[in-house]
């Protein structure tokens, strides 16, 4: 808003900015716009720097239209702005919008020409931008538009223009009443417009849309309001909430809240034309009203009463001129005896701050007292913030200490669980926590109960139990018959050391693989299950103390060949050889799916005892369990167990080989010649390397997709062997070949597996919740059985003595407490552990597939 008299003029203009007063005027001789910064000191305004902006033309052709402060769109900094008018001919008028930077440098933001002079409702807005009214139309220009725009609205006056959060620049104006078809407003608003003939309207310039004007002021006030100021605006539940103060031609100040009048004040003078606000010490909100006669009054917002008034005022400015942290009013009075705009003034906040020109305030004692008081209040506020910060730090330290204790206690519980020792957890109340299950809970399933789920596999399920020694690994395989109906995706093997060898460490690092043999295509299809990602932890299975002691597990592989299912477990051999002779129990773990009435599948973990394997150093030295791969003409005659053992104990790598210029016939020649490979008699597509040295026992599979592309799969004992094979291969490949390492298998297969795993995870969660709800309902039903109601016993017989009355009260209290517990539906600790374990297993399966998919 312009900071001067209505309509501006050619004289000096004063503008508040950052506690200073900027004086702008046009110099006649030099034909330039001049700026002088002044600040309060010693009871007067003086000192400061100056700047100038040169103009062309004649002095009489230039004038200052208005000045004000606006946010610069490029930097977001609020800068002083001034709008200049300059005539270029008999009719054309040029306007210059300038912004003043801290170094007193003038920046030309906008330049535009009109065929008329700006006289009505001229406003400076953020951007900076200029908004005005002419011929009942609204016009707008900013550095972003570069040209004058005219929104499609007609209006008779602008009562307010400014920024509203979420809407941008908004204009609140008055226009002739109209009712658009389909316009949804209440009947009262329509009647207001019909009676008074005018209405308020709100228009968002950037969004180019109309706003609900009744959230500012009722239409009935549109004929009397001359100026308004939006003190507060916010969007709540998609509805604009406002607090507006307005002055009227009836010499009234009215405060509106969300479009409804909340208070009115009779003004002491006639023709109020502008209103602004100030927040003074004590957080008091003041309304400053200027009148066309040059008078000013101040109204307090607390009681809507006139607090003070002045006459013959040229301009009133609002800023922190004394540096106390709150606003003061600077009243510039008319003085015919002086040309200095700041010669006669008064500074006040209607409280402790009071300055008048012509009085010498030594060392600005009142200002210093105000600064000292303000500094004391600031220190007190900072001390409170510091205390609150220290309190937050102490709370965080206590929280971190609690987390540390919980983690330490969890580690101790886990160690005791692995070592089969009982562990008593501290109560939640001791640590100031809330328990997630009952304080008195059933003890978890004991190891003996868990062992009871271990059952002997029927003889017709186990076709063969075998073992092989491959390098540094022991491979144990269980061949199952076709009648074994469980899915291999949920099957694994564990090797558990017999109880007589309890001193062996139960944890041995292992890798997992899934191997599938498919003879229908005369090939061996191998899909590798990668090592678990680093954050994953190894899951241990606990068994009965009486039967099984320590777990040695496990490198698990699963094989499917012509309906026969073979599951293998691979573990390190060297820890077992230290005891010369070790007996291991072979356990098969599986999940049995059981269909329920609601169509969901409930999985039950079962453990099947497959038998025992005996391992002695003497047998290994004699080569009893060694792999025997012999040449028979052009084939390798190793048994199927030997083939499976080699594949399970080896590392698998697949490479895609492409050649754009030559066929890849040299690869097959290299396998048969340089590497001395012969195909397995059982699976012709896989070749066994008989070459002496480190590469011996390496298995190759070469599959051609086209004459120029193929996939080479290697099963080798170590990375050293892999590098030796690749080094030999590169010597025979064409120079233009591209060799690429393939990871984790087909993305299509992994994507399908991920979908199935996520579906299983969802079903597990639903089944667990359904189980919990049904158990709670059953418990509540049992509690409300007829045999347990108080009404079953004659009440009169229970009340014939004081003791019986007391017994009746106790029984009633107990049943109330049990009923409350049932209605709360708290969860038993053992049930919660079972649900959490099932859900964690399902999530672990999904995470593993996602990790493999990311690796591919």
N, C-alpha and C positions, 0 to 999 in steps of 0.2 A: 504494500500500500504506500502511496505517496506520503512522504514525511514533510509536508508543508501545507500551505493554504490550499483550498480547493482550486483546481485548475492550474496550479503551478504559477509560473511567471518568470520574468527575466532577472529577478533579484537573487540574492544569496540564499542557498538552501543548506540546512543543517541535517546531518545524518549520524545516528549513533552506531558505533561499531566497536566491539571489544573493549568497552569502557572509555573509549575516546569519542570525540565529536569531530566529524569530518565536515568541513565547510567547503562548499562548491559554489563557484560563481564564474561568470564570463567576463574576461578582461577586454575592455573596449579597444585599447591601443594595440595590443599584441594579437587580438582576435584569436583567443585560445580559451579553453576550459581549464580553470585552475582549481587545485585541491590543496587544502591545508589541514593537517591533523593536529588537534589540540587535546590536551588532557588537563584535568583539574589539579591545581597546585597553588598553595598560598592563597586560597580563596578566590582564584580566578582561573580562567582557561587560557593556556598559553603554551609556548614551545611547540615541539613536534616538527615533522618534516613536511615537504610540499611536493607537488607534481603538477604537470600541465599536459594538455592535449591540444594540438594545433588544429584550427579550423580554416576553411576557405570561404570567401565571400565577405559580406558586409556584416558588421555587428548588429545592425537593426534586423537582419534576416535570421538571426540565431536566438534560441531561447532554451532554457531548461524546462522540460515538461514535468518531470517528477523524478524522484530518486528513492531508493530503498535497498534492502539487503535481500539477496536471493542465492540459492544453492547453485554452484557451477556444475553442470552435468558431467563434464569431463573429469573433475577431481572430487566432486561431492562437497567441496569447501564452500561455506557461505561467504560471499564477497559483496562489497558495496557496489551498487549499480546505479547508473544515471541514464535517462532517456533525453536525448537532445533533438530539437527541431530546427531545420534549416530550409529556407525557401530557395528553390532552384530556378524559378521563373514566375510567371504571373499566376499560374495555377498549381504547378507541381510542388509538393512539399516532401522533403527527404527527412527521414528519422534515423538516428544513430543510437544503438543501445551499447553502452560501454560498461565494462567491469573493471574495477580497480583492484590490483593485486597488492601484496604487502610491501613491495618496493615502490609503491606509488606509480606503477606502470599501468597504463590504460590499455585494455584489450577490446577491440571492436568485435562484438558478438553478433550483431545483426545490423543490416542496412536495408531499408525498404522505402519506397516512394508511394505517396497517396495523392489524390486530388482534393483532399480536404484536410483540415486540421483536427487533431485529436483533442477533444474537449470533454467527452462524457465517459465516466466510469473507466478511467485508465488505471491499470494495475500492473505491477511488476511481480512475476511469479518465478518459481524455480526453473532453471535451465541455463541462463536466465531467459525469460520469455516476456512478451508484452501482450496484454489482453485489453481490448477496449470495445465499446459499444458505439454504433453509428447507424442512424436510420433504422432503429429497432432491430438491428442485427448484431451478432457477436462476431468478433474477429480475433485472430490469434496468430502469433508468429514466434518462432524460437530458432536457435541454431540448428536444431534437428529437422525442422520443416523447410527452412531456407526460402520460404515464400509465405505470403499471407493466406491463411485458411479461414473459412467461414463455416462454422457448424450449421446444420440445417435447423436452427431454432430462431424464433423471433421473440423479442423481449422488450419490455419498457424500461427496466432498470436492472442493475447488478447489485445485490445486497452483500454478497460475499464471494470471494474466490480464494482458493488455497489447496493444500494437499490433504487427501484422506487416504490413510493406509489401505492398500488393496484396490483402490480405485484410481489413484493418481491425481491429476489436477481436476478439481471439481468447481463448477460455477453454480452458485445459487442465485437465481434471478426471479423476476416477476414478469408475467405475460398475461395476455387476454385469456380468460377461462375457456377451455375446450375439453370435451369428453370424447376421447378416442373410442372407437368401437372395440369391445373386448377388453377395455381397460378395467382392471380389478382394483377398485378402491371402495372404501366403505361409503355408506349412504350419507354420513355427515360431511365428508369431504366434497361429495357431489353437490350437496345442498349449499355448502359454503361458496363454491364457485358460482352456482346459479344466482345466489343472493348478491354477492359482491362483484361479480363480473371479472375478477382477476384471480390468479392462482400463482403459487410458488412452483418452481420446477428446479430440479437438479440435473446437471449434465456433466458426465465424465468426458473430458476432451480427448485423452489418449485412447480410451476404450470406445469413444463415440457411441455412448448409450445414455439413456435417461435413467435417473435414479428416483426412487420413491421420495417425493418432496415432503410428504407429511411426517417423515421421521425427523425433520428439522423444525418446522413450524406449521400450524394449521393454516389453511388457505384464507381463513377469515381475517388474518392479519396482513395479507398481501397488499392491501390498499394503504396501510399506515406505516409499515416498516420502511425506514430509510437506509439503515445500515445494520449489519449483523456481524457477529464474530463466533466461529465454531471453536469452543474451548476444548472439547474432547470428542473423539469419534473412534469407535471400534466395532468390529464385526463379531457378533455373537449369534451362533446358531443360524447363520446365513441371513441375519437381520442386522441392519445398521443401527447402532445405538449412539445418540448424540447428546451433547450439552451445548446449548446455543444461548447467547445473550444478544438482544436486539434493542435498538432505539427507534422510536416512532415519531411521526409528525405530530402526535398528540402530547409530545413532551414527556414520554414515559420510557423507562427502561424495563424490559421484560426478560425474565430468565425462563427458558424452555428446557425441559428434560424429556428426551425421546419424543419430541413433537408435542408435548403437553405443557402449558404454562404452569410454572411453579412459584412465581413471585413477580411483583411489580414494584417499581419505584418511581415516584413523581420527580421529574427533573426541575432544577431551579431556573432554567433558561429555555428560550424558544429555539426552534429549528436545529435540533441535534443532527449532525451530518456524518460523524464517524465515531467509532468505538475501538479501543484497544485494551489490552490487559497487562498487568504487572503482578509479579509474585514477590512480595517484600519479605522482610525478616519475620520469623515466626510462621512462615508458609501461608501468609495472608494473601488472598487473591483480590485484586482491586480492578474495577472497571473504570476506565478513563474515557470520558465522553467529551468530544469537542463540538462546539456550536458554531454556526455560520457568523455570529456576531464577534467571534474571537474570544469567547468565554470557554472555560474548562471546568468540569467538576469531576470528582472521584466518588464512586459508590463502592461500599464494602460488600463483598459477596455473602458474608455470613448473615447479614440482616437486611441487605438491600436498602441501606440508608446512605444518604449523601454524607460523606465524611469531610469533604472540603471542596472549595470552589474558588476560582480566580477569574479576573477579567483582564481584557486587553492582552491576550496571549497570542503571540505570533505562531508559536509551535510548541508542541509537547513531545519530548523524546523519552524513551524507556530503555534503560541499560544499567549496568553496575558501574556507575561513574566514580564511586569512592573506593571500590575494590574490597567490599565486605562480603561478597559472595551471593548477594541477592539484588533484586531490581530496585532502582529509585526512579523518580520522576524528575526530569529536567524541563522546567518551564522557562521558555524564552519569551520575555515581555517586549511589547512595542516601546521603542525609545526614539522619539523624533530628534533628540539632541545628539545622537550618535549613529554613525553608519555601521558600527560593529554589531554583527548579529548576536554575539555573545556578551554584549556590554551589560545587559540587565537580565539576570536569571535567578532561579531558585531551584535547589535540589532538596527533595524530601522523599521519605518513604512513609510519611504520616506516623512516624515513630521516633526513634532516637536520632536518625540522620536528618539534619536540617542545615542547609547552606543557603546563603544569600549573597548576591554580588554587592560589593562595596564594603564588606566587612572583612577585616584582616584576621584570619584564623592562624595564630602562631603555630607553626609546625604542624598545622592540621591536626590539632589535639583531638577534636571529636572523631575525626576519621581514624586517628591512631587508636583511640579507645575502641572504636567499632572493630578495627582490624584485630586488636588484641582479644576482644571478646569472641570474635569469629574464629580466631586461631585456637582459643581455648576449647570452643565447641568442636572444632575439627579434631583436635588432639583426643578429646574424650570419645568421639566417634571412632577414631582409629584404634584407640585402646580397646573398645568393645569388639571391634572386628578382629583384633589380634587375639583377644581372649576366646572368641568364638572359633578362630582358626586353631588355637592350641587345643581347645576341647575336641575339635574334629580330629586332630592328629592323635590325641590320646585314645579316642574311640577306635581309630584305625589300627593303632598299635595293639589295643586289646583284641580287636577282631583278628589281626594277623597271628597273635599269640594263641588264640583259640583255634584257628585253622591249623597251626603247627601242632598243637596238642592232639587234635582230632586225627591228623595224618599219622603222627607217631603211634597213637593208639590203634589205628587201622593197620599199620605195618606189623605191630605186635600181634594183633589178632590173626593176621594172615600167616605169620610165621608159626604161631601156635596151631593154626588149622592145618598147615602143611605137615608139621611135625606131630600131628595127631594128639595135641595137648588141649585140655579144656581152657577156655579163656572167658573171663568175666568182664564184660564191658561196664564202664562207669555209667551211672544214671544220667539222663539228659539234664535233670534239674541241677546236678552238681556243677555243670558247665554253663548253666543259664540258657539251655537250649530247650526246644520243644520236641518231644518224641513223636516219631512218625508212626509208631505202632503201640500196642498195649504195653504198660509197664510189666504186667505179669503175662508172659507169653509162653507158649509151649516150646520145649527145647527142640532144636533142629533135629532132623533125622540123624540118628547115630550111624556110625560106620557099619555097624552090624546090620542095620536095616538096609543100608545101601548095598551091602554085600548080598543081601537076600534077593536083590533084583538080578544078581548074576545067576544065570541058569545054564545048564549044559546044553550045547547045541545037539539036536538029534543026530544020530549017526548018519542018516541019509542026507543031511545037509552038508556035512564035511566030506569032501571027496579025497582030499589029500592035504597033509601038513608037511611042509618042506623047509629047508634052510640051506643057504649058500653063503660062502665067504668070497667077497669081491674086493680085492685090494685091502683097504683099511675098514671095510664095512661088513656088517652082518646083515643079510637079507633073509627075512622069514616070510613065507607065503602060506596062505590058506586058500585052497581051491574049493569053492562051494558049488553045489550042484544047481541044476536049473530050478529045482523046487524051492530054492531060497528066494522068497518073494519080496524081500526088502530092497529099496532103491539104493544103488551104490553111491549116490550123491550124499547120503547120510551115514556111510559106513567107514570105519577106520579100525586099525589094529593098535593094540598096546602090548608091549613086552614088560612084564612085571616080574622082578626078581623074587624067587622063592624066599620064604621067611628065614631060611637058614643062612641067607647071605644079606642080612639086614645092614651090614656096614657099608654096602655100596651106595654111592651118592644117587639119589632118586632123579636128579635133573641132568639131562644130557642134551646139548644143543642139537637141533634137528631141522631138516628141510622137508617140505611136503610136495608131492607130485600126484597127478592123476594121469594114468596111462590106460588107454583103451586100444585093444587090438581088434581089428575088423577084417576077418579073413574073407568075407563075402566079396571084397574088392581086391583080394590078393595083395593086401598091403597092411602095414602096421601103422595105425593112426595114433599119434601121440600128442596129447595136449598137456602142457606143463602148468602146474599150479605154482605160482611164484612164491618166494619166501615172503613171509608176512611183512608189511611195512613196519618201519622202526618203532612207531608209537605203540604197536600191538604187543601184548604180553602173552606168554605161553600159558595155555589152560591145562591145569593138572586134574586128573581124576583120582579120587580117594576111594580106597577099598577097605575091606574088613581087616582088622588087626590080626585075626586068627589065621586067615587063609593067605592073605597077600600083604607083603611088607613094603617093598620099595618099587617105585616105578622107574623104568629105564627109558622107555619110549624115546623116540619113534620117528621114523620117516615113513610116511604112509603113502601107498600107491594103490590104485584100483585098476583092475584089468578085466576086460570082457572079451571073450573069444568063443565064438560058436555056441553061445548060451552058457558056457561054463564061466563062472565068476571067480576071479582070483584077486585077493587083497593081499598086499605086501606091506611089511614094516621094515624100515632100514634104520640101523643105529650104529654108532661107532663101536668098533671091535676092541680097541686097545684097553678101555677101562675094564672090560670083562675078562681079558686074558690074565690080568693081575691075580686072579683067584684060581687059576688053573682049571677049575671045573665049576661051571655055573649052570643052574637050572632055571629056566624062565617060563613063566605061565603066559600063554598067548590068549589074549582077550579080544573079542570083536565087539565094537561099540556100534550101535545102530539106533535109528529112530523109527518107531513103529507108528504109522498113522492110523487113527481111529476116527471113524465118521460119527458125528453126533446128530441129534434130532434136528438141530437148526441148520444143518448143511455144512457146518464148519468142521475142519479136521483138527483133531487134538493129537499132538505128537507125544509119544511116551518113550523116554530113553531106556534102552535095555542093554545089558552087557551079557554076552554069550561066551562061555568058556570053551575054547577050541582044543585045548590040550597043552602039552609041555614040550619044550625043546631043550636038549642037553648039549652044552658046549664045553669042550675040554681042549686044553692046549695040545694034548697028544693027538687027538683026532685032526686038529687043524694042521699040525706038523706032518701028519701022514697024507694030507690032501684029501681027506674024506669028503669035505664039503666044497672043494674047489670047483670052479667052472671049467668044463671041458669042452673046448671048441675044436673039432677036428675037420680036416679036409677030406671030402669024399668026392673024387672027381672034381666037378666044378661047383660043388655046394659045400656049405658048412653044416655039419651034422649035430650041432649042439641041441640038447633037449630044450623043451619049452620052458622048463624051470630055469635053465641056464640063461636063456634069452631074456626072460623076465628079470632075473637077478641083475644082469648086466645093464639093462635099461633103467631099472629102478635105482641103481647105485651110481649112475652116470649123470653128468651135467648135460642138459639139452640146449642146443643152439640151432636156430634156423636162419638161413640167409637167402634172400631173393637175388638171383643173378639175372641180369638183362644185358643183351648185346644188340645194338642197332645195326651192325654191319655183318656179323658172322653168326653162324649157327653154333650151338653149344654142344656139339658132339664130342668135343675134347674132354668134357667133364666125365662122361662115362668111361672113356678110354683111360683117363687118369686114375679112376677108382680101380679098374681091373688091372691096370699095369703098374703104375708107380706105387700105389698104396697096397697092392696085392690083396684085394678084397674078393670075397666070395659070398654070394647071397645065401641067406638061411634057407634050409630046405623047407621049413615051415612057413616062411614068409619071404617070398622071392624079392620083394622090393627093398628089403633091408640087407645090407652087406656088412660082413665082419672083416675087420682089417687083421691080416696075419703078418704084417710087416714087423720085423724085429725092431726093438727099441721102445721109446715112450709111446708111440702111436699104436702099439699092439692093443687089441681088444676094443678099439674105437669102432663104433657102429655108424654107418652112413645110410642115408636115404635120399635118393635123387629122383625128383618128380618133375617132368617136363610139362609145362603148361602150353608151350608152343616151341617151335624150333629155336626161337630167340629168347625164351624166358623159361626159368625153372626155379625150383626151391630145393636147396641142399640142407638137410638136417643132419647134425652131428651129435652123437652121444659119446662124450669123452670124460676121462677121469679128472682132468684139471684144465685150467686156462693155458698152462704151458703146452699141453698137447693140442689144444685148439689153435694156438698161434703157429705151432709147427705145421699143422695141416693146412691152414690158410696160406702160410708162406709157400708151401709146396704147390698149392692150387693156383696161386697168382702167376706162377711160371708158365702154365699151360693155357690160361685164359687169354682171349683176344685183348689187345690194349684198350679197346673202347668199352670194355665191360663195366657195368655198374653193379657193385655188390652192396646190398643193404641188409642190416640185421633186423629180423622180425621179432617183435616182442609180444608175449602173452597170448597170442592166438588171434582168431578172427574177432573183429569188433562186432559183427552181427551176432555171433554166438554169445559173446559176453553181454551184449545188450539184451538179448532174450533171457539170459540167466539173471541179469539185474532186475528185469521186470518180474520174473517169478519170485526172486528173493524179496523184493519190496512187497509183493502181494502176500507172501508168507509172513512178513513182518507185521503187516496190517492185521491179518487174521489172528496172529498170536496176541496182539494187543487187544483186539475185540474179544477173543476167547477168555483172556485173563480178566478183563473187566466184567464179562458176563458171569464168570465163575465167582467173582467177589460179590456181585449183586445177589446171585442165587443163594450163596452161603449166608449172607446177611438176612435175606428173606426167610430162609429156613430157620435161622436162629430166632428171629422174631416170631415166627409161627409156633415154634416149640414153646416159646415163653408164654404165648397166649392160649395154650391148650386148656380145655375145660378143667382138667384135673388139677390145674395150678391156680385157679382163681380163688380169691378170698371168699367169694360168695358160696363156695361149695360147703363150707362149714357153717352151722347155725351161728349167727352173730350173737344171739342172746347168751349162748353157752360160753362165748369168749369174753363176755363182759360181766360175769358174776363175781369176779374178784379182782383185786388190784394187780396181782401178778399176771393174771390172764390178759388184763387190759394192756399191761406193758409188753407182754409177748405179742399181742395183736399189733401194737404200734411198731415193734421191731420188725415183724414179718412184713407189714405194710411198707416200711421204709426200705427194707431190702429189695422188695419187688419193684419199688419205684426206681431205685438205683439201677437195677438190672434192666428195667425198661428203658431208662435214659441211655444206658450203654448200647442197647440194641438199636435205639433210634438214631444214635450218632453214627452207627455203622463203622466203627473203628476196625482197622484191619489187623489181624493177627500177624505177629512177626514172621512166623514160618511161612504163612501164605504170601506175605509181601516178598520174602526172599525167593520163593518159588516163582512168582510172577516176574520179578526183576531178572532172575536167571534166564528164564525163557525168552524174555524180550531182548536181553543182552546178546544171547546166542543168535537170535534172528538179525539183530543189528550188526553183529560182527560179520555174519555171512554177507550182508549187503555191502558193508564197508570194504571187505576183501575184493568183491567183484568190481566195485567202483575204483579201487586202487589199481587193479589189473587193467581196467578199461583206460585209466589215465596213462598207464605205462605203455599201452599198445600204440 
